[in-house]
Amino acid sequence: MPSLPDTVDDLLEAFDQPVLVVRAGRVAAANKAARALLGSAIVDRDIRVAMRQPQALAALLAGKKTDIEIAGIGGAERPWTLSVRPIGDDNLLVRLHDRGEAIAAERMRVDFVANASHELRTPLATISGYAETLGDDDVPDELRKKFATTIGTESARMLRIIEDLMSLSRIEADRFRQPRESIMLDRIAKIAGQQIAPLAERRACRIVVEIEQDQVAIVGDSAQLLQAFDNLLSNAIRYGGGERGPITLTVGKDGLRPFVRITDCGRGIAAEHLPRLTERFYRVDEARSRGSGGTGLGLAIVKHIVERHRAVLDIRSNPGIGSKFTILFPPESGRLS
């Protein structure tokens, strides 16, 4: 078989997705992604050997322009869009577009809408039912006061959920915009400790701010970082504070990397829950979370703030011992580019 010009091979390598050229029923060229998916030795092979997926093979043998959705290449359920384009005489350009990420993103969107609707429907149903009862003339004053208090509590809960949803939306909108503010991590940490003090006092918790190194400078968004520290401290107070020791907020450096760490001595979190803690509306203990006033969005917000700052969120926990949440910033985070 005559060789293809180098320019064709170079062109195919420009695609991140698998791309093939099929000539006279054989694979004439394949880029790196195609070779990784279908086998390193597919070039010069009969297409019926190289591509065993029935729908894909039928489309290739037909030799016509087509776009079809298929599954089963590179995994039993892995979804692809197969595009076939005739080029010249008896040549086909074949491209496989991986739809896995798009399908996963759509599934996350659907789940998010369903979860948000559920979270808002629960307090709304309570408010609606109690408000209807309060409309009756024969409701005792004591019960009327109790229902009014519950309506106020559930309304406040709905407001917190909506505020967190709006906050999450704003943070996601900024995720590709690099922060440009020169800030001191130790200063932000001290402010976070002061702001959370009233909640800590109500929950009989003690907050300790430890500055291992003063003047820890980074480039970031001070409002978002303050929100992240506040969310982590709030979680520590609600789920891990006041039981066996203080909640500690530490600022320092790990080598060249600035870090902020929140440590508690609470109940801890079982290992199977750790990978999902930053998912929206995920709760380790749903009843306890709702009872403590959590919205299920706090750690999701922290995750997006951390990602915007090109930092890493490390979560470690041991049941019965406590939890440790560390935000580790990149070494260059103290310099404006």
C-alpha positions as CSV (number, residue, x, y, z in Angstrom):
1,M,0.0,0.0,0.0
2,P,1.5,3.4,-0.9
3,S,2.4,5.5,2.1
4,L,0.5,8.7,2.9
5,P,2.3,12.0,3.0
6,D,3.7,13.0,6.4
7,T,1.4,16.1,6.3
8,V,-1.7,13.8,6.6
9,D,-0.2,12.0,9.6
10,D,0.6,15.4,11.2
11,L,-2.9,16.5,10.6
12,L,-4.4,13.5,12.3
13,E,-2.2,13.9,15.3
14,A,-3.7,17.4,15.8
15,F,-6.9,15.8,16.9
16,D,-7.3,14.8,20.6
17,Q,-10.1,12.3,19.7
18,P,-9.4,9.1,17.7
19,V,-9.2,9.7,14.0
20,L,-8.6,7.2,11.2
21,V,-8.2,7.2,7.4
22,V,-9.7,4.1,5.8
23,R,-8.7,3.3,2.2
24,A,-10.1,0.4,0.2
25,G,-11.3,-1.3,3.4
26,R,-8.1,-1.1,5.3
27,V,-6.7,1.4,7.9
28,A,-4.3,3.7,6.0
29,A,-3.5,6.0,8.9
30,A,-4.5,6.4,12.6
31,N,-3.5,9.0,15.1
32,K,-2.2,8.3,18.6
33,A,-5.6,8.4,20.2
34,A,-7.0,5.9,17.7
35,R,-4.0,3.5,18.2
36,A,-4.4,3.8,22.0
37,L,-8.1,2.9,21.7
38,L,-8.1,0.3,19.0
39,G,-4.6,-1.2,19.2
40,S,-1.1,0.0,18.4
41,A,-0.9,-2.2,15.2
42,I,-4.2,-1.2,13.5
43,V,-2.5,0.6,10.6
44,D,-2.7,-1.6,7.4
45,R,-5.2,-3.9,9.0
46,D,-8.5,-4.8,7.4
47,I,-11.2,-2.5,8.9
48,R,-13.3,-5.5,9.8
49,V,-10.5,-6.6,12.2
50,A,-9.7,-3.1,13.5
51,M,-13.3,-2.1,14.1
52,R,-15.4,-4.9,15.5
53,Q,-18.4,-2.9,16.8
54,P,-21.3,-4.0,14.5
55,Q,-22.9,-0.6,13.9
56,A,-19.6,1.2,13.3
57,L,-18.4,-1.5,11.0
58,A,-21.7,-1.3,9.0
59,A,-21.3,2.4,8.6
60,L,-17.7,2.1,7.5
61,L,-18.5,-0.6,4.9
62,A,-21.4,1.5,3.5
63,G,-18.8,4.2,2.8
64,K,-21.3,7.1,3.0
65,K,-21.3,10.3,5.0
66,T,-22.9,9.5,8.4
67,D,-23.0,10.5,12.0
68,I,-24.2,7.8,14.4
69,E,-24.2,7.2,18.2
70,I,-22.6,3.9,19.3
71,A,-21.3,2.2,22.4
72,G,-19.0,-0.6,23.2
73,I,-15.6,0.6,21.9
74,G,-13.1,0.8,24.7
75,G,-15.7,-0.3,27.2
76,A,-19.0,-2.1,27.3
77,E,-21.1,1.1,27.9
78,R,-18.7,3.8,26.7
79,P,-20.6,6.1,24.4
80,W,-19.3,7.6,21.1
81,T,-20.4,9.6,18.1
82,L,-18.9,8.0,15.0
83,S,-18.5,10.4,12.0
84,V,-17.7,9.1,8.6
85,R,-16.7,11.4,5.7
86,P,-15.7,10.2,2.2
87,I,-12.6,12.0,1.0
88,G,-11.4,11.6,-2.6
89,D,-11.8,8.2,-4.3
90,D,-12.3,5.2,-1.9
91,N,-11.0,7.1,1.2
92,L,-12.9,7.7,4.4
93,L,-12.1,10.0,7.2
94,V,-13.4,8.4,10.4
95,R,-13.6,10.3,13.7
96,L,-14.7,9.0,17.1
97,H,-16.0,11.6,19.5
98,D,-16.2,10.5,23.2
99,R,-19.6,11.5,24.6
100,G,-18.9,10.2,28.1
101,E,-18.1,13.5,29.7
102,A,-21.1,15.2,28.0
103,I,-23.4,12.5,29.2
104,A,-21.9,12.6,32.7
105,A,-22.3,16.4,32.8
106,E,-25.9,16.2,31.7
107,R,-26.6,13.5,34.3
108,M,-25.1,15.8,37.0
109,R,-27.3,18.7,35.8
110,V,-30.4,16.6,36.0
111,D,-29.4,15.2,39.4
112,F,-28.7,18.8,40.6
113,V,-32.0,20.1,39.5
114,A,-33.8,17.1,41.2
115,N,-31.8,17.5,44.4
116,A,-32.3,21.3,44.6
117,S,-36.1,20.8,43.9
118,H,-36.3,18.2,46.7
119,E,-34.3,20.4,49.2
120,L,-36.6,23.3,48.6
121,R,-39.8,21.3,48.4
122,T,-39.4,19.9,51.9
123,P,-39.4,23.2,53.8
124,L,-42.0,24.7,51.4
125,A,-44.4,21.8,52.1
126,T,-44.0,22.5,55.9
127,I,-44.5,26.2,55.5
128,S,-47.6,25.6,53.3
129,G,-49.2,23.1,55.7
130,Y,-48.6,25.2,58.8
131,A,-49.7,28.4,57.2
132,E,-53.0,26.7,56.2
133,T,-53.5,25.5,59.7
134,L,-52.9,29.0,61.1
135,G,-55.7,30.2,59.0
136,D,-58.2,28.3,61.1
137,D,-59.9,30.4,63.8
138,D,-59.9,27.6,66.5
139,V,-56.1,27.2,66.6
140,P,-54.9,27.6,70.3
141,D,-52.4,30.5,70.8
142,E,-49.7,28.1,72.1
143,L,-49.9,26.0,68.9
144,R,-50.2,29.1,66.7
145,K,-46.9,30.4,68.2
146,K,-45.2,27.0,67.7
147,F,-46.3,26.9,64.0
148,A,-45.2,30.5,63.4
149,T,-41.8,29.6,64.8
150,T,-41.5,26.6,62.6
151,I,-42.5,28.6,59.5
152,G,-39.8,31.1,60.4
153,T,-37.2,28.4,60.8
154,E,-38.1,26.7,57.5
155,S,-38.2,30.0,55.7
156,A,-34.7,30.8,56.9
157,R,-33.5,27.4,55.7
158,M,-35.0,28.0,52.3
159,L,-33.2,31.3,52.2
160,R,-29.9,29.7,53.1
161,I,-30.3,27.1,50.3
162,I,-31.1,29.8,47.7
163,E,-28.2,32.0,48.9
164,D,-25.8,29.0,48.6
165,L,-27.1,28.1,45.2
166,M,-26.6,31.7,44.0
167,S,-23.1,31.8,45.6
168,L,-22.2,28.5,43.8
169,S,-23.4,29.9,40.5
170,R,-21.3,33.1,40.9
171,I,-18.2,31.0,41.8
172,E,-18.7,28.7,38.8
173,A,-19.0,31.7,36.5
174,D,-15.6,33.0,37.8
175,R,-13.8,29.7,37.6
176,F,-11.8,30.6,34.4
177,R,-11.0,34.1,35.7
178,Q,-7.7,34.1,37.6
179,P,-7.8,36.0,41.0
180,R,-5.7,39.1,40.9
181,E,-5.8,40.3,44.5
182,S,-2.7,40.3,46.7
183,I,-3.8,39.1,50.1
184,M,-2.3,37.8,53.4
185,L,-3.7,34.3,54.3
186,D,-3.0,34.9,58.0
187,R,-5.1,38.0,58.0
188,I,-8.0,36.3,56.3
189,A,-7.8,33.4,58.7
190,K,-7.9,35.7,61.7
191,I,-11.0,37.5,60.3
192,A,-12.7,34.1,59.7
193,G,-12.0,33.1,63.3
194,Q,-13.5,36.3,64.6
195,Q,-16.6,36.1,62.3
196,I,-17.4,32.5,63.3
197,A,-16.9,33.1,67.1
198,P,-20.7,33.8,67.8
199,L,-21.7,30.4,66.2
200,A,-18.9,28.7,68.1
201,E,-20.0,30.2,71.4
202,R,-23.6,29.1,70.8
203,R,-22.4,25.6,70.2
204,A,-20.0,25.6,73.1
205,C,-17.0,25.3,70.8
206,R,-13.6,26.9,71.1
207,I,-11.8,28.2,68.0
208,V,-8.0,28.4,68.1
209,V,-6.2,30.3,65.3
210,E,-2.6,29.2,64.9
211,I,-0.3,31.3,62.7
212,E,2.8,29.2,62.1
213,Q,4.2,31.8,59.8
214,D,3.2,35.5,59.5
215,Q,2.8,37.4,56.3
216,V,1.8,34.4,54.2
217,A,1.1,36.2,50.9
218,I,-0.9,34.8,48.0
219,V,-2.7,36.1,45.0
220,G,-6.4,35.3,45.4
221,D,-9.9,36.4,46.0
222,S,-10.2,37.5,49.6
223,A,-14.1,37.3,49.7
224,Q,-14.2,33.8,48.3
225,L,-11.4,32.5,50.5
226,L,-13.1,34.0,53.6
227,Q,-16.3,32.2,52.5
228,A,-14.4,28.9,52.1
229,F,-12.8,29.2,55.5
230,D,-16.1,30.1,57.0
231,N,-17.8,27.1,55.4
232,L,-15.1,24.8,56.7
233,L,-15.3,26.2,60.2
234,S,-19.1,26.1,60.2
235,N,-19.0,22.4,59.3
236,A,-16.4,21.7,62.0
237,I,-18.6,23.4,64.6
238,R,-21.8,21.7,63.5
239,Y,-20.4,18.2,63.0
240,G,-17.1,18.0,64.9
241,G,-16.7,20.7,67.5
242,G,-17.0,20.9,71.2
243,E,-16.8,17.2,71.9
244,R,-13.3,16.5,72.8
245,G,-11.2,19.5,72.0
246,P,-11.0,22.8,70.2
247,I,-11.3,23.5,66.5
248,T,-8.0,24.7,65.1
249,L,-7.4,27.0,62.1
250,T,-3.8,26.8,61.1
251,V,-1.9,28.9,58.5
252,G,1.6,28.1,57.4
253,K,3.8,26.8,54.6
254,D,4.5,23.2,53.5
255,G,7.9,23.9,51.9
256,L,7.0,26.6,49.3
257,R,3.3,25.9,49.4
258,P,1.1,28.0,51.6
259,F,-1.7,26.2,53.4
260,V,-4.7,26.7,55.6
261,R,-5.9,23.7,57.7
262,I,-9.0,23.3,59.8
263,T,-8.8,20.5,62.4
264,D,-11.5,19.2,64.7
265,C,-11.7,16.5,67.4
266,G,-15.2,15.4,66.6
267,R,-16.9,12.2,65.4
268,G,-14.9,11.9,62.2
269,I,-16.1,10.6,58.8
270,A,-16.0,7.0,57.5
271,A,-13.7,6.5,54.6
272,E,-16.4,5.5,52.1
273,H,-17.9,9.0,52.4
274,L,-14.8,11.0,51.8
275,P,-14.7,10.9,48.0
276,R,-18.3,12.3,47.8
277,L,-18.1,15.0,50.5
278,T,-17.8,17.8,48.0
279,E,-20.8,16.7,45.9
280,R,-23.8,19.1,46.0
281,F,-26.3,18.1,48.6
282,Y,-24.4,15.0,49.6
283,R,-24.8,14.3,53.3
284,V,-23.1,11.7,55.6
285,D,-26.0,11.9,58.0
286,E,-29.0,13.6,56.4
287,A,-31.1,13.9,59.5
288,R,-28.2,15.4,61.5
289,S,-27.2,17.7,58.7
290,R,-30.7,19.2,58.4
291,G,-31.1,19.5,62.1
292,S,-27.8,21.4,62.4
293,G,-28.9,23.9,59.7
294,G,-26.6,22.7,56.9
295,T,-27.7,23.1,53.3
296,G,-25.6,20.3,51.8
297,L,-23.7,22.9,49.6
298,G,-21.0,24.2,51.8
299,L,-18.2,21.8,50.7
300,A,-19.2,22.1,47.1
301,I,-18.7,25.8,47.4
302,V,-15.3,25.2,49.0
303,K,-14.3,22.9,46.3
304,H,-15.1,25.4,43.5
305,I,-13.3,28.2,45.3
306,V,-10.2,26.0,45.8
307,E,-10.2,25.0,42.1
308,R,-10.4,28.6,41.1
309,H,-7.3,29.3,43.1
310,R,-5.5,26.3,41.5
311,A,-5.2,24.9,45.0
312,V,-5.9,21.4,46.4
313,L,-8.4,20.4,49.0
314,D,-7.1,17.5,51.1
315,I,-9.7,15.8,53.4
316,R,-8.6,13.3,56.0
317,S,-10.7,11.8,58.8
318,N,-10.8,9.0,61.3
319,P,-14.1,8.0,63.0
320,G,-13.9,8.7,66.7
321,I,-10.8,10.9,66.3
322,G,-11.7,13.8,64.1
323,S,-11.3,15.4,60.7
324,K,-8.7,17.6,59.0
325,F,-9.4,19.8,55.9
326,T,-6.3,21.3,54.2
327,I,-6.3,23.8,51.4
328,L,-2.8,23.7,49.8
329,F,-2.0,26.5,47.5
330,P,0.5,26.4,44.6
331,P,4.0,27.7,45.2
332,E,3.7,30.5,42.7
333,S,0.4,31.7,44.3
334,G,2.2,34.6,46.0
335,R,3.2,36.2,42.7
336,L,1.1,38.1,40.1
337,S,1.9,37.0,36.6
